[in-house]
Each structure stands twice: as structure tokens, then as C-alpha cells.
Amino acid sequence: MSRSHPSIHPVDLAAAPSTAPPGEENIYPPMRLRMKDIQGMPGTSISLVLRAFQFLFAAISLSVMASTSDFPSVTAFRYLVAAVSLQTLWSLSVGIVDIYALLVKRCLRNSRVVVLFTMGDGITSTLTFAAACASAGITVLISNDFNSCAQNHCTRFETATAMAFMSWFVVSPSFFLNFWSLASR
């Protein structure tokens, strides 16, 4: 275990003998303790809030896009539905793990768990961003270039695309905090 427990091994730093030779100060800084859980890392309340917003935005994007009858005719829109479906499932499952960790008051600093969360966040955020970009391009093509918004559901497509971008904006902090947690080991 790499944490210091002062109740088990009390040390008074003022009375502790110096290990440096007489007349010289110790040039090496004292050993550092492990960092506490930073809000946003797995198993914290901010992580749960981020997961809830990821789920919410992806579910709204999925439901708005699925409510249109002509989304299967465009590949980018089908890709958006698939990507936000995966994002919804991922955010829901990791949110349940966060709820469990908060209820039993356990931190999720296990390297295997953090690697899994980092890889999942990286994959889903990349897929969601790519799908949102592709859908935004098709939406602009339909509305501006073809001027056929009257016969298509442009506002629904734009809303679904915007919600996918919002989901990606909320996934990004989760990914970067998990990645930083891995890199700081």
C-alpha cells in the first residue's frame, strides 16, 4: 500500500532526525503521497454528473433522430443513431458503476478499471464526434445546398446533431481525466 497512515506510524517531523550530513540540508524533497481522488475521476460525484449528462444528451439525440421517418435513407444519420446508441449504453453502464462506488464509498483507482473506462470513453467519444460531424455536414447539405428543408425534417436533424455534439463535449472531460489518472501513476 502506498499511502501513509500517520495513526499507525506517527512521525513528528520537527523532532525527527535529519538524514543529511551535518551542515548540509536535504536536497531531495520528501516522498509524495498518492493524490486524492479528483472530482471527475471514476467513482466521484462529478463523474456521475458527467455520465448523467452524457446519457441525457445521447438519449435525446437518439430519440429525436429515431422519431423521423427518413433518417434510414442517409448513411450519416444511421451512423449517428448507432454511435449515440452506443454512447447511451456506455454512459448508463458506467453511471451505474459510479453509483455503486459512491454508495459503498469506494474509489475506483484500480488500473484495470481505469484503463477500461479510458478506452471506452475514448472509443465512444471518437465515434460520437465523427457521427455528429458527418450528420452536421449532411444537414448543411440538405438545408443550404439543396434547399429542401420543406420536405425533410431539418430541425429534427439539427437538434439530433446538436445533442450529439453536446454529448461529445461532456464525454471529453471524462476521457481526459481518466487518461490523466492513468498517466499520473
C-alpha positions in Angstrom: 0.0 0.0 0.0 1.5 3.3 -1.0 -0.4 5.6 1.4 1.0 6.7 4.7 -1.1 6.2 7.8 0.0 8.6 10.5 -2.2 7.0 13.1 -0.2 3.7 12.7 3.2 5.2 12.2 3.2 8.7 13.8 6.2 10.8 12.9 6.9 14.3 14.3 8.8 15.9 11.5 10.2 18.6 13.8 11.7 16.1 16.2 12.8 13.6 13.5 16.5 13.3 13.0 17.8 14.6 9.6 19.4 12.1 7.3 21.5 14.8 5.7 25.2 15.2 6.7 25.8 17.9 9.3 25.8 21.4 7.8 24.0 20.3 4.7 20.3 20.5 4.0 18.5 17.6 2.5 18.3 18.5 -1.2 15.7 15.8 -2.0 12.1 16.6 -1.4 10.2 14.3 0.9 8.3 11.4 -0.7 4.9 12.3 -2.0 1.7 10.5 -1.0 -0.8 9.3 -3.6 -3.1 12.0 -4.8 -6.7 12.1 -3.5 -9.5 11.4 -5.9 -10.0 14.4 -8.1 -13.6 15.2 -8.9 -14.5 13.9 -12.3 -12.4 10.7 -12.0 -14.3 7.4 -11.8 -16.3 6.8 -8.6 -16.8 10.5 -7.8 -19.9 12.6 -7.7 -18.8 14.8 -10.6 -18.1 11.7 -12.7 -21.7 10.6 -12.0 -23.0 14.1 -13.1 -20.9 13.9 -16.3 -22.2 10.4 -17.0 -25.8 11.5 -16.4 -25.4 14.4 -18.9 -23.7 12.1 -21.4 -26.6 9.7 -21.2 -29.2 12.5 -21.3 -27.8 14.2 -24.4 -27.2 11.0 -26.3 -30.7 9.7 -25.4 -32.2 13.0 -26.6 -30.2 12.7 -29.9 -31.3 9.1 -30.3 -34.9 9.7 -29.7 -35.1 12.8 -31.9 -33.4 11.1 -34.8 -35.4 7.9 -34.4 -38.7 9.9 -34.4 -38.1 10.9 -38.0 -39.2 8.6 -40.7 -36.5 9.3 -43.3 -33.3 9.0 -41.2 -32.5 5.5 -42.6 -32.2 6.9 -46.1 -28.9 8.7 -45.2 -25.9 6.7 -44.0 -24.5 9.5 -41.8 -27.8 9.6 -39.9 -27.8 5.8 -39.4 -24.2 6.2 -38.2 -25.3 8.9 -35.8 -28.1 6.6 -34.4 -25.6 3.8 -34.0 -23.0 6.0 -32.3 -25.4 7.7 -29.8 -26.9 4.3 -29.1 -23.5 3.0 -28.1 -22.9 6.2 -26.1 -26.2 5.8 -24.3 -25.4 2.3 -23.3 -21.9 3.1 -22.2 -22.8 6.1 -20.2 -25.6 4.2 -18.5 -23.4 1.3 -17.6 -20.5 3.4 -16.3 -23.0 5.6 -14.4 -24.3 2.5 -12.6 -20.8 1.6 -11.6 -20.3 5.2 -10.4 -23.5 5.0 -8.3 -22.3 1.7 -6.8 -18.9 3.2 -6.0 -20.5 6.2 -4.3 -22.9 4.1 -2.3 -20.2 1.7 -0.9 -17.7 4.6 -0.6 -15.0 3.0 -2.7 -12.6 4.8 -5.0 -12.1 3.3 -8.5 -8.4 3.7 -8.7 -7.7 0.1 -9.9 -5.6 0.4 -13.0 -7.6 -2.2 -14.9 -10.9 -0.4 -14.3 -9.4 3.0 -15.2 -7.9 1.5 -18.4 -11.4 0.1 -19.3 -13.1 3.4 -18.6 -10.4 5.3 -20.6 -10.6 3.1 -23.6 -14.5 3.1 -23.5 -14.6 6.9 -23.2 -12.1 7.3 -26.0 -13.9 5.0 -28.4 -17.4 6.3 -27.7 -16.3 9.9 -27.8 -14.5 9.4 -31.1 -17.5 7.6 -32.6 -19.9 10.2 -31.3 -17.8 13.1 -32.6 -17.4 11.6 -36.1 -21.1 10.8 -36.3 -22.0 14.3 -35.2 -19.6 15.8 -37.8 -21.0 13.7 -40.6 -24.6 14.4 -39.7 -23.8 18.1 -39.5 -22.4 18.0 -43.0 -25.4 16.3 -44.4 -27.7 18.6 -42.5 -26.0 21.7 -44.0 -26.1 20.0 -47.4 -29.8 19.4 -47.2 -30.7 22.8 -45.8 -28.3 25.2 -47.6 -27.3 23.5 -50.8 -30.4 21.6 -51.8 -32.9 24.0 -50.2 -35.1 21.0 -49.4 -35.9 21.6 -45.8 -39.6 21.8 -46.6 -39.7 18.1 -47.5 -37.2 16.9 -44.9 -37.0 17.2 -41.1 -34.2 19.7 -41.0 -34.9 21.0 -37.5 -35.0 17.5 -36.1 -31.8 16.6 -37.8 -30.1 19.7 -36.5 -31.4 19.1 -33.0 -30.2 15.5 -33.0 -26.8 16.6 -34.3 -26.5 19.4 -31.7 -27.3 16.9 -28.9 -24.7 14.5 -30.2 -22.1 17.3 -30.1 -23.2 18.2 -26.6 -22.8 14.5 -25.6 -19.3 14.6 -27.0 -18.5 17.8 -25.1 -19.4 16.1 -21.9 -17.6 12.8 -22.7 -14.3 14.7 -23.3 -13.7 15.7 -19.7 -14.3 12.1 -18.6 -11.9 10.8 -21.1 -9.2 13.3 -20.3 -9.5 12.8 -16.5 -9.3 9.1 -16.9 -6.3 9.3 -19.2 -4.6 11.7 -16.8 -5.3 9.3 -13.9 -3.5 6.6 -15.9 -0.6 8.8 -16.9 0.0 10.0 -13.4 0.6 6.5 -12.0 
